[in-house]
């Protein structure tokens, strides 16, 4: 008799499309941030784009959390779903925070190492999107998902190296010039580093789901 009850309950169909929509917004936001770091007129234009994309990401995350409350059977643990969408949303939030810091400090030109970190953010976001698209078949894609997560962690490590190198170069330039330039640049570098870190957090969540459910 219980099988009739289960058939009437909302099922797992909505989660994967919502994850994929959020990942697509994440990639678009990462690319907009990279364009913003070209400087000049792109800063204000892309800043507005990122604000809009962050609102879109919030809406999708809200839909996921609502689905959790109304779905009886989920594709994997509810806590894992909540943690995954939260980490994904945090990554877009951090991209927005990076753009806000740039606007606040009126930065309109960017060091090559800053742009290299923006490239790392795009690359990491694209790998996250690829991983998210494979979650609907964990058993089939477990090996590749683990490889993607390891690669995202490698991107994060390389970005840390760029961050340290960029700060060192910035400090050397600032010693003979305006100390405020170092403060502004340091703020941008730190936000960029956090953006890469948040993508690595998503990879950690995905890897945890793979380990737990395969």
N, C-alpha and C positions, 0 to 999 in steps of 0.2 A: 504493500500500500504506500510505503514511503516514496517509492519511485515516482508516483504521480505527483506527490508534493514537490520533489526535486525538479520535475519537469516544468512546474509552474513558477519556479523561482528565477529571478533575473540572473543571467549567466555572465561569462567573462568577456563577451565579444567586444566591448567598448574600450578596454584598457589599451590594447596594442595600437589601435589607430590614434588614440590620444597621446600615447608615448611618442609615436612617430611624428605627429603634428608638433609636439613640443620640441622634439629634436630638430625639426626643420626650422622652427623659429630660432632655436639656439644657433644654428649654423648661419642663418641670415644675420642675426645680431653680431656674431663674430666677424663676419665679412664686413658689416657696416662699421664695426670698430676699427678694423684694419684700414678701411677707406678713410675714416676719421683721422687716423694717424698719418695720413698724407699731408695733413696740415692745410693752412689757408682757408678757403671758402668751404672746404669739405667738413670742417669741424662742426659748425652750427647745423649744416644740412644733415649730416649723419647723426648728430646728437639727437635731433628730433626723431629720426628713424629708430634709433635705439630705444628711446622712451616709448614709442608706440609698440615696438616689438616686446618690450618688457611687460607692457600691459596685456598683450596677446598671450604671452607665456603664463602670466598670472591667471588669466581666464581658463586656460587649458588645465593648469594645475588644480584649479578649483573644481573643474569638471571631474578630474580623476578622483579627488577626495570625496566628491559627492557620489560618484559611482561606487566607491568603497562602502558607503553607508547604505546603498540601495541594491547591491549585488550580493547574492547568496553564495555563489561559487566563483572564486577568483582564480586566476591562472597560477599564482603563487601566493605566499603568505601576505596577509594584509599589511603587516609591519614592513615587509620588503617593498611592497608597492608604494607605501607612504614614504619610506626613506628614499626610494629611487626618484620619485617625482619631486620630492623636496630638494634633493641634491641637484637635479636638473634645473629646477627653478632658481636655486641659489646661484648657479653658474650664470644664468642670464641676468639675475640681479646684480652680480658682481661686474658684468660688462657694463651695465647701466651706471653703477657706482664709479667705474673707471671713467666713463664719459662725463659724468657729473664733476669729478675732480678736475678733469681737464678744463671744463668750462669755468669752474670756480677759480682756478689759478690762471685763467686766461692764457693757456699754453696754445700756441698756434704753429709751432714748428717742433719737430720731433727728431730725436737722435736715431741713427740707424739701428742701434740695439733695441730701442723701443719698438721700432717697426718690425724687427726680427721677433720680438716677443708677441706682437700682434699676429704675425704669421704662425707662431706656435699655437696661439689660441684658435685660429681658424683650423689648423691641422687637427688639433685635439677635438674640436667640435665636430669635424667631419668624421673622425673615427668613432666618436660617441654615436653619431647618427647611424653609422653603419652597424654598430653593435646593437642599437635599439631595434633596428629593422630585423635582427636575427633572433630576438628574444622569444618570438612566438613558437619557435621550435628549438628549445634548449638542448634536448638530447642530441639532435643532429648537429647543432652549431657550437657545442660546448668547447671543442678544441680551438676553433677559430675565435670565439668570443674571448677565451683566455689570452690568446695571442694579441688580440686588439687591445685588451686591457693592459697587458704588459707594455705594449708600444706606447699607449697614452702615458703611462708612468715614465717611460723613457723620454717622451717629449717634455714632461714636467721637469725632469732632471736637467735636460739640456737648457730649458728656459731659466732654471735657477742659475746655471752658469752664465747665461747671457745677462741676467739681472745683476749678478756680482760684477761682471766685466763692465757693464754699462754704468753702474754706480761709481766704479773706480775711475773710469774715464771722465764722468761728470764732475767728480771731486777735483781731479787734476785741472780741469778747465775752470772750475769755480775758484780755485785758490788764487788765480791771477785776475779774477773778475768779481762778479756780483754773487755774494753768498746766497742771495734769494733765488738765484737760478738753480742752485743745488737743491734747495728746499722744494722748489716746484717740481724739478725733475725727479727727485727722490719720491715724491708723492705719486707721480705717474708710474714710475717703475714698480712701486709697491702694489699699486692697484692692478697693474698688469700681471704681476706675479701671483696675486690672489686669484685672478681670473683663470690662470692656468691651473692653480691648485684646485679650484672648484671643479674643473673638468676631470682632474685626477680623482676627486671624491666620487664623481659619477662612475668612473671606471671601477673604483673599489666596490661600490654598491652592486654593479653588474657582476663583478667577479664573485662577490658573496652569494648572489642569487644562483649563479652557476654551480658553485661548490655545494650549496645547500640542497639543490633540487635535481642534480644529475647523479 
